[in-house]
């Protein structure tokens, strides 16, 4: 069973990496966006790429490094890159994935905190409006608040799914980064498959919502 799960995850992982090849072009385009420096004679000249990189946000640089190393590791698995380069690229990609997952977990945690605060605020407002309806018969803003509350609860649900997916990713990549051998096959098989299922759920919901809106 474990061997079957490993093959299923490996196949899904390689297919996904082939589909997202060259996604490092997006952070590269962000870094190399046209910017000018003022010179002493009042003229402007383009900034060097290295200077732009040094002034870029760390998450953008991490995305760039992770994308390039991921592509090199994928090329190695496809037999297009020498083993020495491929193995080093895999190791670098794992460390980038580990760091990126930690950053994403912090961002999702902050997002859930903000959404939770907004939900509490709207629930308090709806309670006050319910009291006003019962005593004065006023319904101002209640329908809008209920619609916003439903939207926030849906967003909160998918943020929790994203957090769970990131935790599965963290478990998986930790075994590779720290070379953990104990229960490696079982933990990586189940965490990898769980992450793939959660990602598929989110992707399905995204496309289903898009199609539903376009059909209206």
C-alpha positions in Angstrom: 0.0 0.0 0.0 2.8 2.4 1.0 4.6 1.7 -2.3 1.4 2.4 -4.2 0.9 5.7 -2.4 4.5 6.7 -3.1 4.1 6.0 -6.8 0.9 7.9 -6.9 2.3 10.9 -5.1 5.5 10.9 -7.2 3.5 10.8 -10.4 1.2 13.6 -9.3 4.2 15.7 -8.1 6.2 15.3 -11.3 3.1 16.2 -13.4 2.4 19.2 -11.3 6.0 20.4 -11.6 5.9 20.0 -15.3 2.8 22.1 -15.5 4.2 24.9 -13.5 7.6 25.1 -15.2 9.1 28.5 -15.7 6.8 30.1 -13.0 10.0 31.8 -11.8 9.5 34.2 -14.8 6.8 36.0 -12.7 9.0 37.0 -9.8 11.8 37.8 -12.3 9.5 40.1 -14.2 8.6 41.8 -10.9 12.2 42.3 -10.0 13.2 43.5 -13.5 10.3 46.0 -13.8 11.5 49.3 -15.4 12.8 51.7 -12.8 15.2 54.6 -13.2 17.9 56.3 -11.2 18.5 60.0 -11.4 22.1 60.9 -12.3 24.0 64.1 -11.4 23.2 65.8 -14.7 19.5 65.4 -14.2 19.1 62.5 -16.6 17.7 59.1 -15.6 19.3 55.8 -16.3 18.0 52.2 -15.8 18.8 50.4 -12.6 21.1 47.4 -12.9 19.4 44.1 -12.4 21.7 43.2 -9.4 20.7 46.4 -7.6 17.0 45.6 -8.2 17.5 42.2 -6.7 19.2 43.6 -3.7 16.2 45.9 -3.1 13.5 43.3 -3.9 11.3 41.9 -1.1 12.6 38.6 0.4 9.4 36.6 -0.6 9.9 37.6 -4.3 13.6 36.5 -4.2 12.6 33.2 -2.5 10.0 32.6 -5.2 12.6 33.2 -7.9 15.2 30.9 -6.3 12.6 28.2 -5.6 11.2 28.3 -9.1 14.7 28.0 -10.8 15.8 25.2 -8.5 12.5 23.3 -8.9 12.8 23.5 -12.7 16.4 22.2 -12.6 15.3 19.3 -10.3 12.5 18.5 -12.7 14.8 18.5 -15.7 17.1 16.1 -13.8 14.1 13.7 -13.2 13.4 13.9 -16.9 17.0 13.1 -17.7 17.8 16.5 -19.2 20.3 17.7 -16.5 23.4 15.9 -15.1 23.0 14.2 -11.8 25.4 16.5 -9.9 23.4 19.6 -10.8 20.1 17.8 -10.3 20.9 16.6 -6.8 22.1 20.0 -5.7 19.0 21.7 -7.2 16.7 19.2 -5.4 18.4 20.0 -2.1 18.1 23.8 -2.7 14.5 23.4 -3.8 13.6 21.5 -0.6 15.1 24.2 1.6 13.3 26.9 -0.4 10.1 25.0 -0.1 10.6 24.6 3.7 11.3 28.3 4.1 8.4 29.3 1.8 6.0 27.0 3.6 6.9 28.6 7.0 6.3 32.1 5.5 3.0 31.0 4.0 1.9 29.5 7.4 2.6 32.9 9.1 0.6 34.7 6.4 -2.4 32.3 6.6 -2.3 32.7 10.4 -2.5 36.5 10.1 -5.3 36.2 7.5 -7.3 33.9 9.8 -6.9 36.3 12.7 -8.1 39.2 10.6 -11.1 37.2 9.2 -12.0 36.0 12.7 -12.0 39.6 14.0 -14.2 40.7 11.0 -16.6 37.8 11.7 -16.9 38.7 15.3 -17.6 42.3 14.5 -20.3 41.4 12.0 -21.9 38.9 14.3 -22.1 41.6 17.0 -23.6 44.0 14.6 -26.2 41.4 13.5 -27.1 40.8 17.1 -27.7 44.5 17.6 -29.8 44.6 14.4 -31.8 41.6 15.6 -32.6 43.4 18.8 -33.5 46.6 16.8 -35.9 44.5 14.5 -37.6 43.0 17.5 -38.1 46.3 19.3 -38.4 48.9 16.5 -39.0 46.9 13.3 -35.9 48.2 11.6 -34.0 46.0 9.1 -31.3 48.5 7.9 -28.2 46.7 6.7 -29.1 43.2 8.0 -29.2 41.6 4.5 -25.8 43.1 3.6 -24.2 42.0 6.8 -25.6 38.4 6.4 -24.2 38.2 2.9 -20.8 39.5 4.0 -20.8 37.1 7.0 -21.4 34.2 4.6 -18.5 35.3 2.4 -16.1 35.7 5.3 -17.1 32.2 6.7 -16.4 30.7 3.3 -13.1 32.5 3.1 -12.2 31.3 6.6 -13.0 27.7 5.7 -10.7 27.7 2.7 -8.0 29.5 4.6 -8.1 26.6 7.2 -7.9 24.1 4.3 -4.9 26.0 3.0 -3.3 26.0 6.5 -3.8 22.2 6.7 -2.3 21.7 3.3 0.7 23.8 4.3 1.2 21.7 7.4 1.1 18.5 5.3 3.8 20.1 3.0 5.9 21.0 6.1 5.8 17.5 7.4 6.7 16.1 3.9 9.6 18.5 3.2 11.0 18.3 6.8 11.8 14.6 6.2 13.9 15.6 3.2 15.5 18.7 4.6 16.6 17.2 7.9 17.1 13.6 6.5 14.7 12.0 9.0 14.6 8.2 8.4 12.1 7.1 11.1 8.7 6.4 9.6 9.8 8.3 6.5 7.9 6.2 3.9 4.6 6.3 5.8 4.8 9.9 6.8 5.8 11.2 3.4 3.3 9.0 1.6 0.3 10.1 3.6 1.3 13.8 4.0 2.1 14.0 0.3 -1.2 12.4 -0.7 -3.2 14.5 1.8 -1.6 17.7 0.4 -2.4 16.7 -3.2 -6.0 16.0 -2.2 -6.4 19.3 -0.4 -4.8 21.2 -3.3 -7.2 19.5 -5.7 -10.2 20.5 -3.5 -9.2 24.1 -3.6 -8.5 24.1 -7.3 -11.9 22.4 -8.0 -13.7 25.0 -5.9 -11.9 27.9 -7.7 -12.8 26.6 -11.1 -16.3 25.7 -10.0 -16.9 29.2 -8.7 -15.5 30.8 -11.8 -17.8 28.7 -14.1 -20.8 29.4 -11.9 -20.2 33.2 -12.1 -19.7 33.1 -15.9 -22.9 31.1 -16.4 -25.0 33.7 -14.5 
